[in-house]
Amino acid sequence: QVHVVESGGGLVQPGGSLRLSCEVSETIYGIYTVAWYRQGPGKEREFVAEMGPFGRQRLANSVAGRFTISRDSTMNIVKLQMTRLKPEDTGVYYCYAKGESSTGGDESWGQGTQVTVST
């Protein structure tokens, strides 16, 4: 059973930057898609970014050009670098890992890390 743990949230002013990390308990490369989702106050959880098993990246339109997703395969960590943050980026950010069919559909959500963009 895969497990994920997020870290790196906090309070930042508009225009600032934060970097989130998601540590995955299993080998990522070739096996797991790792994604970031967020849930703002009073909003539904929404997709932010993902890194496929072989490195394919996808970003939500709302964060493209401001956020980047990267992977440190050696340490099984996926990072979300967030720049030019806006108040509407505020929310709880969740990491999600899902394995390929060979894992039997193994998946896991993290507990979330709070990001607050405010003056």
Secondary structure, DSSP 8 states (H G I E B T S, - for coil): ---EEEE--EEE-TT--EEEEEEESS--TTTEEEEEEEE-TTS--EEEEEE-TTS-EEE-TTTBTTEEEEEEGGGTEEEEEE-S--GGG-EEEEEEEEE-GGGTS-EEE---EEEEE--
